[in-house]
Amino acid sequence: MKILFFVGEFPKLSQTFILNQMTGFIDAGHDVVILAKKGESGRKVHEDVVKYHLMDKVIYYGDRRQNSKIAKGAGFLSGLVRHAAGRLFKEGYTGRASIKDLIKYPNLILLIRKLNQVDLTDVDIIHAHFGPNGILAQKCIELGLLKGRLFTTFHGYDMLRYVKQKGENVYRELFRSDCTLLPISRFWGRRCLELGAVPEKLIVHHMGIDVDKFEYCPAPDSRVIQIVTAARFVEKKGLEYGIRAVGRLIREGAPVRYLIVGGGPLEYKLRRIISELGLSDQIRLPGWKTQDELIDIMRETHIILAPSVTGSDGDMEGIPVQLMEAMAMGKIVISTRHSGIPELIHHRINGFLVDEKDIDGLRQMISEVISSRSIWGTISENARQTVIDEFNIKSLNTRLLKLFDQTRMHQR
């Protein structure tokens, strides 16, 4: 099969869950093409992007130079003029979109232009990641610019923040189309139904990891407890709560060091909090790391902390891939009762959960875990087995490819 991935940014270091699908499909012998608006700048690139020559498979439809609102506005007007000229003067120009749709979905102009230059009507499957990309893909199908059966994976922000911005009916047309909806958890599946999705078109499909890449190596036998979080520095990651909880433990004399791997818009604020608490020696922010670099750090780690919260704008997590990776390695994971996380972590069976934004509850849980090493072995074994059984990307990719093939055959 020829499978088109319809995404916003590629490559994006924090979206290994999409990368794992791409490489898995290639390993299974399928032809993968990537349609992205732009690439992520100023970051390291995942090793698999190079190994699989994925940059040779990317088609960009956006203008990387248009970063400011003024530049985007000017680009939209310029695109509108060129689109009108194309419709009038170019023979075979496809894409008679309404002015209403072009204003409502500004990226549609960019897509129409690019897909008149590059023919992607020979793909069998279009797999859009995140709801807004699903909408754009469906519009391109309606305009005759794309062909193939559409599947849209919903991850989280697209069910809350995007809906808050655009309105409860934003997915009405997509839900009425032939698109198959793939929420990444039962939590987000229920949200799709609340917004009007038809149950018969909805299939919960988890994101996953390549378990074979993560050697089972439970916590090392050392006196100092290393705690690690890997995340983009945004509100929903709850990093401030993790810092304050670990800070209280350190002030109580606990032999703990805390590494927060990643970066993002809240970096200055987090560094200020660490400095104000006088914890710069014990809590460190080493920046972004590649997956192999992060695995090296995790080998020497005892506890993986993911203190996720609902953002002030309603933004939420999916199911953090870092937790899956940590559990595959047999690490002790501590997270929150947030979004789909309880579908991965079963409290006191394969990890530990606390309520969102509960700094003292988080401190108490970390303290309890540190003082209960006798149960770590069982928790670690259960954690890895959960990922093998339910979040193994190879099994998940096989299941998804079977679904693609069945749907394609049925369409014929």
VENPE-V797487 format. One record per run of one state. SS is the DSSP state (alpha for helix, beta for strand, coil for the rest). FROM is the first residue (numbers start at 1). LEN is the number of residues. If there is no record, write none. Layout:
# VENPE-V797487
ss:SS from:FROM len:LEN
ss:SS from:FROM len:LEN
This chain:
# VENPE-V797487
ss:coil from:1 len:1
ss:beta from:2 len:8
ss:coil from:10 len:6
ss:alpha from:16 len:12
ss:coil from:28 len:3
ss:beta from:31 len:8
ss:coil from:39 len:8
ss:alpha from:47 len:5
ss:coil from:52 len:2
ss:alpha from:54 len:4
ss:beta from:58 len:3
ss:coil from:61 len:8
ss:alpha from:69 len:21
ss:coil from:90 len:9
ss:alpha from:99 len:6
ss:coil from:105 len:2
ss:alpha from:107 len:11
ss:coil from:118 len:2
ss:beta from:120 len:1
ss:coil from:121 len:4
ss:beta from:125 len:5
ss:coil from:130 len:1
ss:alpha from:131 len:12
ss:coil from:143 len:3
ss:beta from:146 len:1
ss:coil from:147 len:2
ss:beta from:149 len:6
ss:coil from:155 len:2
ss:alpha from:157 len:3
ss:coil from:160 len:1
ss:alpha from:161 len:6
ss:coil from:167 len:5
ss:alpha from:172 len:5
ss:coil from:177 len:3
ss:beta from:180 len:4
ss:coil from:184 len:2
ss:alpha from:186 len:9
ss:coil from:195 len:4
ss:alpha from:199 len:3
ss:beta from:202 len:1
ss:coil from:203 len:6
ss:beta from:209 len:1
ss:coil from:210 len:1
ss:alpha from:211 len:3
ss:coil from:214 len:11
ss:beta from:225 len:8
ss:coil from:233 len:2
ss:alpha from:235 len:3
ss:coil from:238 len:1
ss:alpha from:239 len:13
ss:coil from:252 len:4
ss:beta from:256 len:8
ss:coil from:264 len:3
ss:alpha from:267 len:10
ss:coil from:277 len:6
ss:beta from:283 len:5
ss:coil from:288 len:3
ss:alpha from:291 len:9
ss:coil from:300 len:3
ss:beta from:303 len:4
ss:coil from:307 len:14
ss:alpha from:321 len:8
ss:coil from:329 len:3
ss:beta from:332 len:5
ss:coil from:337 len:4
ss:alpha from:341 len:3
ss:coil from:344 len:3
ss:beta from:347 len:1
ss:coil from:348 len:3
ss:beta from:351 len:4
ss:coil from:355 len:4
ss:alpha from:359 len:12
ss:coil from:371 len:2
ss:alpha from:373 len:18
ss:coil from:391 len:1
ss:beta from:392 len:1
ss:alpha from:393 len:19
ss:coil from:412 len:1
